[in-house]
């Protein structure tokens, strides 16, 4: 496997670098700390979206309140996960959501299911999200949704890493739609699908992607948004650790996984937070 060196130390494979472009945005010190990251085997679970950028987020943002409704209805549903998801879909489209238009309820419900159930997560993932949605404060829910929603949206993940975190590493503490537009322009070379988007589509995507990240606690503000490390309670940290372990990531490699960067954590910060946790559930 061909290797790509970072700062002359601890090379990672080109395959990994291409799959996780955020590796190119790590600081030199972080790159020096990185071991050769695990490449998932074919029999490992594949629980993240892949493929070209799509404009799926153009019509919606975070949908935090609607997601809470979804989780509460799902919690009350019976049967297999698929049966519970379908019962929840019917309930939300049938009027459990506040949106007056049925077409809007259909769109919102479909978007939530793309984020939370389409990838057929293990039962404990939804159980953790339900528990987080029932907490008086929504810090855990927001932190978990930031990770899960980005993992199920290739473009959103790329913007979070390639725009927001890249600016954070560069010492910038704000971001606006024009920064996302510049990102689209630079990404066209490797993502020709961007060239098919109209100017209006790019504008709406730039705005909605930042609004989604704001809804989940990574940003604050209106047009020019402040980059803010989200509040991440220990139960959210434990959830992501368990998720990565279930995906086949070796324990020694977990602190270096790019998903932690969604919370603006470095590998050192991730290790510190993981060390705070009790022994992880099997």
NUDRENMI-574208 format. One record per atom (N, C-alpha, C, O, CB): residue in three letters; x, y, z. Coordinates in steps of 0.05 Angstrom, whole numbers, plus 5000, padded with zeros to 4 digits. Each point is the difference from the previous one (the first is absolute). Glycine has a CB too. Layout:
<tifis>
ALAXYZ ...
</tifis>
This chain:
<tifis>
UNK501749765000 UNK498350245000 UNK501850255000 UNK501750025017 UNK494649735008 UNK503250434957 UNK501750244998 UNK499550185024 UNK497850025010 UNK502049954940 UNK502350155060 UNK499950165024 UNK500350304993 UNK501350074981 UNK500549555046 UNK496950544990 UNK500250294997 UNK501250115026 UNK498749985020 UNK497450044947 UNK506350095032 UNK501350105024 UNK498950265009 UNK499350174984 UNK504749585003 UNK495950295040 UNK499250265011 UNK502350095018 UNK500649875020 UNK494450014978 UNK506250354996 UNK502150115016 UNK502349815003 UNK501650025019 UNK495150255005 UNK503549534958 UNK502349815001 UNK499749785020 UNK501849845003 UNK500950534983 UNK495049615028 UNK499649805020 UNK497349874997 UNK498150124989 UNK504950135042 UNK496849504978 UNK497549855002 UNK498350044975 UNK497850125002 UNK502449935047 UNK500649844929 UNK498450034975 UNK497449855002 UNK499849805014 UNK504450254960 UNK493850065013 UNK497449864997 UNK499649944971 UNK501250124983 UNK496850115058 UNK500349584953 UNK499749914973 UNK498550214984 UNK498450165010 UNK501749375004 UNK500450474960 UNK498550184982 UNK497149925000 UNK498350184997 UNK505749884974 UNK495449685032 UNK497249925001 UNK498650135023 UNK497750094997 UNK503649474983 UNK500050455044 UNK498850135023 UNK499750304996 UNK498050125006 UNK503849525023 UNK500450484961 UNK499950294995 UNK497850084981 UNK498850215003 UNK506149805006 UNK494749824971 UNK497950064980 UNK497249965013 UNK498250154993 UNK504849724969 UNK496749935055 UNK497549955013 UNK499350215021 UNK497750085003 UNK502949434989 UNK501550595022 UNK499650205021 UNK501750244993 UNK502350035010 UNK496849615025 UNK500050534948 UNK501650244991 UNK500950175023 UNK501950154998 UNK495749844959 UNK500950005066 UNK500750185023 UNK502849945010 UNK501350175013 UNK493949855000 UNK505949744981 UNK502849945009 UNK501950214989 UNK502150055013 UNK496849474989 UNK500550594975 UNK501850204989 UNK499950275015 UNK501750174997 UNK497749614958 UNK498550255062 UNK499650255014 UNK501149995029 UNK499850205014 UNK496249894957 UNK505049685038 UNK501049985027 UNK502650175002 UNK501450034981 UNK496549515025 UNK502650555018 UNK502450155005 UNK502449814997 UNK499749755001 UNK497950575030 UNK504749794965 UNK502449844997 UNK500449825025 UNK500749774997 UNK501450594974 UNK497549755053 UNK500349855024 UNK498149765001 UNK500749785008 UNK500950645016 UNK495949634968 UNK498049795000 UNK500849784981 UNK499749765005 UNK496750565007 UNK504749764964 UNK500849804980 UNK502349835011 UNK500149764995 UNK498450554968 UNK503349825053 UNK502249855011 UNK499049795020 UNK501349795004 UNK501750614989 UNK494749665020 UNK498949815020 UNK498549774987 UNK499549805013 UNK500350585019 UNK499449654943 UNK498249814988 UNK501449734993 UNK502250004988 UNK495350384993 UNK501449405028 UNK500949744990 UNK498849964973 UNK498450164990 UNK502049655057 UNK500249964940 UNK498649934975 UNK497249925008 UNK499649805013 UNK504750054964 UNK493850315013 UNK497249955008 UNK498949754988 UNK500849914979 UNK498650585025 UNK498749395011 UNK498749754992 UNK498450044974 UNK498550194998 UNK501349665050 UNK500449964933 UNK498350004977 UNK497949785005 UNK500849775005 UNK502850404963 UNK493849905032 UNK498049805006 UNK500149774981 UNK500350034976 UNK496850345042 UNK502749394993 UNK499849764984 UNK497249974989 UNK498250145009 UNK505449645019 UNK496150054952 UNK497449974987 UNK497949915019 UNK497650074996 UNK504749834962 UNK498449955063 UNK497949905018 UNK499650195024 UNK498449945017 UNK502849604969 UNK500250695014 UNK499450205021 UNK497550154992 UNK499450034976 UNK505550015035 UNK493550055009 UNK497750164993 UNK500750264985 UNK502150135007 UNK495649695034 UNK500750254940 UNK500550254985 UNK497650195006 UNK497949984987 UNK504749784976 UNK497850415056 UNK497750165011 UNK500350294993 UNK498850175013 UNK500849515023 UNK501850394943 UNK500250284992 UNK499550034970 UNK500649814985 UNK502750285053 UNK495650144955 UNK499550054972 UNK502650024984 UNK502050095011 UNK493650145001 UNK504349704963 UNK502350034982 UNK499050074973 UNK497649994994 UNK505149685032 UNK499250414957 UNK499250074972 UNK500250304994 UNK501450145015 UNK495549474987 UNK501950484977 UNK500250284992 UNK498550185018 UNK498349925016 UNK502249934937 UNK500150415046 UNK498550205014 UNK497250024989 UNK499649984975 UNK504650285035 UNK493849765007 UNK497250044991 UNK498850245014 UNK501050095021 UNK498549414971 UNK498450604997 UNK498750245010 UNK497649935018 UNK498050145001 UNK503450114958 UNK498949535056 UNK497749905016 UNK499350195023 UNK497750005009 UNK503749544980 UNK500550625020 UNK499450185023 UNK498950274991 UNK499750185017 UNK503949595008 UNK495850264950 UNK499350274990 UNK497350105012 UNK499750245003 UNK502849654955 UNK495749935048 UNK497350085009 UNK499750005030 UNK498050085011 UNK500249754947 UNK503850075057 UNK499749985029 UNK502650085014 UNK502150024987 UNK494749615006 UNK502950435032 UNK502450075016 UNK500249785022 UNK499949764994 UNK499750754997 UNK500749575034 UNK500449805021 UNK497649835007 UNK500349775007 UNK503150535010 UNK494249824982 UNK497649855006 UNK500149895029 UNK499249775004 UNK500250124947 UNK501650275067 UNK500449895028 UNK497449935013 UNK499749795011 UNK504450494992 UNK493949914996 UNK497449955013 UNK498649764987 UNK498849835013 UNK500950664999 UNK500549504961 UNK498749784986 UNK501349735006 UNK498749795001 UNK500050534963 UNK503949695040 UNK501449755007 UNK499249905028 UNK499849765004 UNK504150384967 UNK495750055047 UNK499049925026 UNK497349874998 UNK499549805014 UNK503050585007 UNK495749724963 UNK497449884996 UNK500449724988 UNK498849805010 UNK499050654983 UNK503949524987 UNK500549744988 UNK500949805021 UNK499049785001 UNK502250454956 UNK500749855060 UNK501149815019 UNK498049925021 UNK499949775009 UNK504550444984 UNK493849985015 UNK498049935020 UNK497949814988 UNK499249815013 UNK501550645009 UNK498549604953 UNK498149824987 UNK501349724996 UNK498749805004 UNK499050594974 UNK504849615014 UNK501449754995 UNK500249845026 UNK499849765000 UNK502850454963 UNK497949935059 UNK500349875026 UNK497449855008 UNK500149795013 UNK503250565001 UNK494449764978 UNK497449885007 UNK499249784980 UNK498149855006 UNK500650585015 UNK502649554957 UNK499249814979 UNK500949725008 UNK501949965016 UNK498450394949 UNK498449445024 UNK500649725006 UNK501049864975 UNK499650094978 UNK496949915058 UNK504849774969 UNK500849834978 UNK503050024995 UNK501650085017 UNK494049984963 UNK505249854996 UNK502850014992 UNK500850294995 UNK498350174997 UNK501449364983 UNK502950535018 UNK500850274994 UNK498850104974 UNK499250244999 UNK505049685024 UNK495649914957 UNK498850094974 UNK497050065004 UNK499050204989 UNK504349524986 UNK495350115040 UNK497250055006 UNK499550255016 UNK498150154995 UNK501149365003 UNK502650545021 UNK499850245017 UNK500550254983 UNK498650205003 UNK502849545037 UNK500550244942 UNK500650234983 UNK497750064981 UNK499350234996 UNK505649665006 UNK493949904987 UNK497750054982 UNK497650115016 UNK498650184990 UNK503049454980 UNK497950275054 UNK497850105016 UNK500550305007 UNK498150165000 UNK501049385018 UNK503350524987 UNK500750285007 UNK499750184975 UNK499050225002 UNK504249625033 UNK497650064942 UNK499750154975 UNK497050074996 UNK499350224993 UNK504849564987 UNK494350025022 UNK497150044995 UNK498850205020 UNK498450164993 UNK501349374989 UNK501250455043 UNK499050195021 UNK500850284994 UNK498450195002 UNK501749445031 UNK502450414959 UNK501050274995 UNK498750124975 UNK499150235000 UNK505249655022 UNK495549964957 UNK498750104976 UNK497050055005 UNK498850184988 UNK504649574984 UNK495550085045 UNK497150035006 UNK499250235017 UNK497650055004 UNK502349474991 UNK502150625017 UNK499250245015 UNK501550045026 UNK499650205014 UNK496149754966 UNK506149865028 UNK501550045025 UNK501950244998 UNK500750115021 UNK499049404987 UNK501250564968 UNK501750234997 UNK498250254999 UNK497749994992 UNK505849744984 UNK497750505031 UNK498550255001 UNK499550124973 UNK498250174997 UNK503749915048 UNK499649854935 UNK499850124973 UNK497249954989 UNK499049785001 UNK505950164991 UNK493950274997 UNK497249984990 UNK499849854974 UNK498149864995 UNK500950565028 UNK503049604960 UNK500049884974 UNK500849705002 UNK502149945011 UNK498950514967 UNK497449385010 UNK500849715000 UNK502649964984 UNK501749845008 UNK493450034996 UNK505250284974 UNK502449974984 UNK502550075017 UNK502149874998 UNK495350234960 UNK502450115058 UNK502250085017 UNK500549785021 UNK502449945006 UNK496650544987 UNK498949415019 UNK500449795020 UNK501349754987 UNK501749885013 UNK494350295012 UNK503349774951 UNK501349784986 UNK503050064996 UNK501749825005 UNK494050074971 UNK505050355015 UNK502850074996 UNK501649995026 UNK502249895001 UNK496450404961 UNK500349835059 UNK501350015026 UNK500449715011 UNK502249935009 UNK495950535000 UNK499949384989 UNK500249735011 UNK502049844984 UNK501649855012 UNK493650175002 UNK504850004960 UNK502049864984 UNK502850085007 UNK501849835001 UNK494950144962 UNK503750295041 UNK502750105007 UNK500949895027 UNK502349925002 UNK496850504971 UNK499149575046 UNK500849905027 UNK500749704998 UNK501949915012 UNK495150435010 UNK501449514962 UNK500549724997 UNK502649944985 UNK501449815006 UNK493750114995 UNK505650254980 UNK502649984987 UNK502350035019 UNK502049874998 UNK495950314960 UNK501649995062 UNK502150055020 UNK500249785021 UNK502249935009 UNK497250564983 UNK498349415016 UNK500049835024 UNK499449714996 UNK500949835016 UNK497750575007 UNK499949524957 UNK499249724997 UNK500749874974 UNK500249754998 UNK496250365032 UNK504150044949 UNK500549884974 UNK502449815000 UNK500149804986 UNK498050614993 UNK503949665038 UNK502549845001 UNK499849765019 UNK502049875005 UNK500550554984 UNK495149535021 UNK499449775017 UNK502049985023 UNK501549805002 UNK496749964958 UNK501850445058 UNK501949995022 UNK499249795020 UNK497749905001 UNK503150594993 UNK501149435023 UNK499349815022 UNK498050145019 UNK499950245001 UNK504749534995 UNK493950075018 UNK497850105016 UNK500950215021 UNK498650195006 UNK499049384987 UNK504850395018 UNK500950185021 UNK500450284990 UNK499950195016 UNK502349425006 UNK498350434952 UNK500450274990 UNK497450175003 UNK500150225011 UNK503349614956 UNK494450065025 UNK497450145003 UNK499350025030 UNK498850205008 UNK499749644947 UNK502149965061 UNK499450015028 UNK501650235013 UNK498850155016 UNK500449364985 UNK503350534992 UNK501550225011 UNK498950274991 UNK499950195015 UNK504249524985 UNK495150314974 UNK498850254990 UNK497450065014 UNK499550235007 UNK502749694949 UNK496249885049 UNK497450045014 UNK500650105029 UNK498750195009 UNK499149454963 UNK504150235041 UNK500750095027 UNK501050295000 UNK499350155018 UNK501849374995 UNK500550554967 UNK501150274999 UNK497850204994 UNK500050225011 UNK504349604972 UNK493750115001 UNK497850184994 UNK498250055024 UNK498650205000 UNK501549644953 UNK500049995067 UNK498350025023 UNK501550155023 UNK498850055021 UNK498949534966 UNK504850495009 UNK501450145021 UNK499150295001 UNK499250124980 UNK504849585014 UNK496150435030 UNK499150285002 UNK501650184982 UNK498950194988 UNK499849725059 UNK503950054951 UNK501750154982 UNK500649824976 UNK500249765002 UNK501950515036 UNK498249864939 UNK500349854975 UNK502949984990 UNK500549954977 UNK494950205011 UNK506549915030 UNK502849994992 UNK500849734988 UNK501449994980 UNK499650355056 UNK498249454978 UNK500849734990 UNK498749954973 UNK501349904982 UNK499149945065 UNK497050224950 UNK498649954975 UNK501350164977 UNK500449894979 UNK495450035046 UNK504850334980 UNK501350164979 UNK502749894992 UNK500649994976 UNK497050425041 UNK504049515003 UNK502649904994 UNK499849744983 UNK501649964982 UNK500250245061 UNK496349634965 UNK499749754985 UNK498950044972 UNK500949884981 UNK498349895062 UNK498950424954 UNK499050054974 UNK502050134982 UNK500149954976 UNK495450105044 UNK506350114991 UNK502150124984 UNK501749784987 UNK500750024976 UNK499450385054 UNK500549404985 UNK501649774989 UNK498349834981 UNK500949954977 UNK501850055065 UNK495049924967 UNK498449814983 UNK499050134974 UNK500149884979 UNK498549895063 UNK500550484960 UNK499050134976 UNK502250054980 UNK499749964976 UNK496750265051 UNK506049874983 UNK502250034981 UNK500949744988 UNK500749994976 UNK500850405051 UNK498549404989 UNK500849744989 UNK498249904978 UNK500849844983 UNK501250055061 UNK495550204956 UNK498149914980 UNK499650204977 UNK498349964983 UNK499449785053 UNK504050464963 UNK499850204979 UNK502950074992 UNK501450155014 UNK494150045004 UNK505349714959 UNK502850034992 UNK500850294998 UNK502250085008 UNK497549494967 UNK498550595014 UNK500650294996 UNK500250145027 UNK501850165004 UNK495949834951 UNK500449965063 UNK500050135026 UNK502649935015 UNK501250175013 UNK493749824988 UNK505849764998 UNK502549915013 UNK502450154989 UNK501750095015 UNK496349454993 UNK502150494965 UNK502250144988 UNK500150295007 UNK502250115005 UNK497549574957 UNK498050455040 UNK499950285008 UNK500950045029 UNK501550185006 UNK494849904960 UNK502749745051 UNK500750025028 UNK503049975004 UNK501350155016 UNK494349664997 UNK505750014972 UNK502849965002 UNK501750194984 UNK501950115009 UNK497149415000 UNK500250514965 UNK501650154981 UNK499650305001 UNK501750154990 UNK498249464982 UNK498050485041 UNK499550295003 UNK500250085029 UNK501750165007 UNK495449844952 UNK501149895057 UNK499850095028 UNK502649935016 UNK501350175011 UNK493749794987 UNK505749785001 UNK502349935016 UNK502650114988 UNK501950075014 UNK495749515000 UNK502550434959 UNK502450114987 UNK500450295009 UNK502350095004 UNK497049604957 UNK498550475040 UNK500350275009 UNK500850015030 UNK501550185008 UNK495049974958 UNK502449685050 UNK500749985028 UNK503049955003 UNK501350135016 UNK494049714995 UNK505749974974 UNK502949945002 UNK501750234991 UNK502250045009 UNK496749484984 UNK500050644988 UNK501550234990 UNK499850255018 UNK501050214994 UNK498149624960 UNK499550145068 UNK499750225019 UNK497650184995 UNK499650205014 UNK505249784991 UNK493649954975 UNK497650164994 UNK497849905019 UNK499849765006 UNK501550314945 UNK497050125058 UNK497949935019 UNK497350064990 UNK498050015015 UNK505250075021 UNK496549964938 UNK497450054988 UNK499949884972 UNK502149944988 UNK497450495038 UNK498149534964 UNK499649894974 UNK497450104988 UNK498150055015 UNK504549534998 UNK497350464961 UNK497550084987 UNK499749864974 UNK501749854991 UNK498750605031 UNK497349594965 UNK499349854976 UNK502150034978 UNK500449804985 UNK494850265027 UNK506050174986 UNK502050034979 UNK502449815003 UNK501249924980 UNK497450575016 UNK502049445029 UNK502249815004 UNK499249724990 UNK501749864989 UNK499850405051 UNK496049674963 UNK499149754989 UNK500050014969 UNK500649804987 UNK496550125054 UNK502150314948 UNK500050034971 UNK502949964989 UNK500349874980 UNK495750445023 UNK505949805011 UNK502849974991 UNK500849705002 UNK501449904982 UNK499750565034 UNK498049415004 UNK500549715003 UNK498849854977 UNK501349824989 UNK498750235061 UNK497550014942 UNK498849874977 UNK501850044975 UNK500449814985 UNK495050265035 UNK505650174977 UNK501650064976 UNK502549825000 UNK500849894979 UNK497450595021 UNK503249515022 UNK502549845001 UNK499549704998 UNK501749854991 UNK500350515037 UNK495649554980 UNK499449725000 UNK499149904972 UNK499849764996 UNK498950285051 UNK500850144935 UNK499049934973 UNK501949814986 UNK499149834984 UNK498550605014 UNK504949605007 UNK502049834985 UNK499749715007 UNK500349834982 UNK502850555018 UNK496249565025 UNK499649725008 UNK497149925002 UNK499449765002 UNK504950275022 UNK493950164976 UNK497149955002 UNK498650154977 UNK498850215004 UNK501549725046 UNK499949964926 UNK498850144977 UNK497050035002 UNK498850164985 UNK504849664988 UNK495150035045 UNK497150045003 UNK499250285009 UNK497850094995 UNK501949435016 UNK502250625002 UNK499550275008 UNK499450184977 UNK498450195002 UNK504649745038 UNK498350024937 UNK499750174977 UNK497149994989 UNK499150184986 UNK505749745003 UNK493749875019 UNK497349984991 UNK498050165017 UNK497750034992 UNK503449514991 UNK499850565039 UNK498350165018 UNK499750284990 UNK502050124991 UNK499449595048 UNK496250394961 UNK499650284993 UNK501150195021 UNK500649915022 UNK495349964952 UNK504350385019 UNK500950205020 UNK498150015023 UNK500950025023 UNK501250254941 UNK495349715031 UNK498150015022 UNK500349765018 UNK499850025025 UNK497050234946 UNK503749525017 UNK500449755016 UNK502450035018 UNK499949925023 UNK497949814941 UNK504450375025 UNK502450045016 UNK499550195023 UNK501049955023 UNK501849964937 UNK495850305035 UNK499450205021 UNK498449875023 UNK500650045023 UNK499550334943 UNK497849485026 UNK498349885021 UNK501649785015 UNK499649985024 UNK496350124948 UNK505749755014 UNK501649795014 UNK501950135019 UNK500449905022 UNK499249804938 UNK501850515032 UNK501950135017 UNK498650115025 UNK501149975022 UNK501750164939 UNK494949985036 UNK498550115023 UNK499049775018 UNK500350015024 UNK498450394949 UNK500149405015 UNK498749795016 UNK502049825014 UNK499549905022 UNK496750114947 UNK506149945018 UNK502049835014 UNK501050145025 UNK500449875021 UNK501049934935 UNK499150465043 UNK500950155024 UNK497850015020 UNK500549995024 UNK502650284948 UNK494449765020 UNK497750015018 UNK499849735015 UNK499450005024 UNK498250344947 UNK502849455014 UNK499849735013 UNK502249975021 UNK499449915022 UNK498749904936 UNK504350275036 UNK502249985019 UNK499550195024 UNK500849935023 UNK502449954940 UNK495550345032 UNK499350185022 UNK497949875018 UNK500250015025 UNK500850394947 UNK497049475016 UNK497949875016 UNK501149795018 UNK498849945021 UNK498050154942 UNK505449795030 UNK501249785016 UNK502350105017 UNK501549835012 UNK497149854953 UNK501850585038 UNK501850115020 UNK502850064991 UNK501650085016 UNK495749685015 UNK503350214943 UNK502750054991 UNK500550294993 UNK502250105000 UNK498049444983 UNK497650615011 UNK500150284993 UNK498050155015 UNK498149895012 UNK503549994942 UNK498850395047 UNK498050185012 UNK499850254983 UNK501950094987 UNK499149745059 UNK496650284953 UNK499650254986 UNK498349984975 UNK499049784994 UNK505450355023 UNK495350094969 UNK498350014976 UNK501649974975 UNK501049784994 UNK495850515031 UNK503649934960 UNK501349984974 UNK503049935003 UNK501049814987 UNK495850524994 UNK504649825036 UNK502849935006 UNK500049855026 UNK499550115021 UNK502350304954 UNK498949345024 UNK499749825023 UNK502749965015 UNK502149974988 UNK494149804989 UNK503650235049 UNK502349965017 UNK500549705003 UNK498149855006 UNK501150585019 UNK503249484972 UNK500749725004 UNK500449955030 UNK501650135013 UNK500649844941 UNK496349845057 UNK500049955029 UNK500349705005 UNK498349854991 UNK498950575017 UNK504849505006 UNK500249715008 UNK497449925014 UNK499350135020 UNK505749894983 UNK493649784988 UNK497549925013 UNK500449895027 UNK502149905007 UNK496050014948 UNK499850115061 UNK500049865026 UNK499649704996 UNK498149924987 UNK500050505036 UNK503749424987 UNK499949714995 UNK500049865027 UNK502249965011 UNK500150094944 UNK495449875055 UNK500049845025 UNK501349734996 UNK500349904978 UNK495550345036 UNK504949635009 UNK501449754999 UNK498449784986 UNK501149834986 UNK501250305056 UNK495049884961 UNK498449794987 UNK500150024970 UNK499849794986 UNK497250205053 UNK503450254950 UNK500350034971 UNK502749884991 UNK500249874980 UNK496950545021 UNK505049655015 UNK502749904994 UNK499949695000 UNK501149874982 UNK501050545038 UNK496749485000 UNK499849705002 UNK498549884977 UNK500749794990 UNK499550255059 UNK497750104942 UNK498449904977 UNK501749994975 UNK500049794986 UNK495950415034 UNK505650014974 UNK501750004976 UNK502249795002 UNK500749874980 UNK498250625012 UNK502349495031 UNK502149805004 UNK498849724995 UNK501349844986 UNK501050455048 UNK495449654976 UNK498749744995 UNK499449964971 UNK500349784989 UNK497850245057 UNK501050194940 UNK499449994972 UNK502549934983 UNK499949824983 UNK496450515024 UNK505949804999 UNK502449954985 UNK501149725006 UNK501049864982 UNK500150635019 UNK498749425024 UNK500849735006 UNK498349804985 UNK501149804989 UNK500450355056 UNK495949904953 UNK498249824986 UNK500649994970 UNK499449804987 UNK497150295048 UNK504650134955 UNK500750014971 UNK502749864994 UNK500849984977 UNK496650445020 UNK503949485024 UNK502549864996 UNK502550165003 UNK502249914993 UNK495349814977 UNK502250525041 UNK502450175004 UNK501549905025 UNK498749975022 UNK499050434957 UNK504849555019 UNK501649905022 UNK500150215023 UNK500050244994 UNK502749474975 UNK497450195055 UNK500050185023 UNK502250214999 UNK499750235007 UNK498249415020 UNK504550274964 UNK502350184999 UNK499650224979 UNK501450215001 UNK501549425014 UNK495450324965 UNK499650194978 UNK497650195005 UNK499850204986 UNK502249464984 UNK496350275049 UNK497650165003 UNK500550305005 UNK498650164989 UNK499349435029 UNK504150484999 UNK500450295005 UNK500750164975 UNK499750245000 UNK501749645046 UNK499649984933 UNK500950144976 UNK497950004978 UNK500550104978 UNK504149775034 UNK493050034994 UNK498049984979 UNK498950284994 UNK499650165018 UNK499149384997 UNK500850524960 UNK499150274992 UNK497350085011 UNK499450245002 UNK503149704957 UNK495849875049 UNK497450075011 UNK500250185024 UNK498350185004 UNK499949394979 UNK503950405033 UNK500350175024 UNK500450304992 UNK499450185015 UNK502549435010 UNK499250434951 UNK500550274991 UNK497450164995 UNK500150244999 UNK504149594980 UNK493650035019 UNK497450144997 UNK499450165025 UNK498650204999 UNK499749434972 UNK502950295052 UNK499750155025 UNK502450195004 UNK500350125021 UNK497049504999 UNK504450404960 UNK502450165000 UNK502149905020 UNK501750155009 UNK495550244979 UNK502749355018 UNK501949885017 UNK502549914985 UNK499849914977 UNK496549945053 UNK506050184982 UNK502549884990 UNK500349725011 UNK498549935019 UNK503750534978 UNK499649374993 UNK500449745011 UNK500850015030 UNK499149835016 UNK502350014939 UNK500150365053 UNK500750035028 UNK497650065017 UNK499649885021 UNK505050284965 UNK493750025005 UNK497650075014 UNK498149765001 UNK498749955021 UNK501850534966 UNK499449374991 UNK498249765000 UNK501049805020 UNK498449885015 UNK500650204937 UNK503649875049 UNK501149815020 UNK499450095028 UNK499249835017 UNK504450064951 UNK496650365038 UNK499450105027 UNK497049955007 UNK499449915022 UNK504150454972 UNK494849694987 UNK497149955005 UNK499449715003 UNK498349925016 UNK500650504958 UNK502349415009 UNK499549715002 UNK501049895027 UNK498849825011 UNK501550154939 UNK501950145060 UNK501149915025 UNK498250065023 UNK500249885022 UNK504450184960 UNK493650135015 UNK498150075021 UNK497749805003 UNK498749995020 UNK502450484972 UNK498649364987 UNK497749825000 UNK500549755016 UNK502349915002 UNK496550274953 UNK499149705055 UNK500349735012 UNK500349804978 UNK499950064976 UNK497350075064 UNK503349624967 UNK500449794980 UNK497649994982 UNK497749995009 UNK505149745023 UNK497750274942 UNK497950014980 UNK498449755000 UNK501049785004 UNK501850524969 UNK494649735021 UNK498249774997 UNK500949834977 UNK501050104980 UNK495250175039 UNK503449474984 UNK500749824979 UNK498250034976 UNK500349864980 UNK501549825054 
</tifis>
